[in-house]
């Protein structure tokens, strides 16, 4: 899917410099940033849910019986 990404001049410059430094396209760097951000958010969410299920198992058990 095609989309337009609007960046400030400073953000564009930072993206351009990173792409040049890594010998990659700005597109590749931007796509990787999205993948890293979304996978990190998913992992944090999963860890939080696991923590709640462990730490609050007694409460969840009581709610399940109500």
PyMOL commands that set and color helices and strands:
alter all, ss='L'
color gray80, all
select helices_A, chain A and resi 9-21+26-55+57-65
alter helices_A, ss='H'
color red, helices_A
deselect
rebuild
show_as cartoon
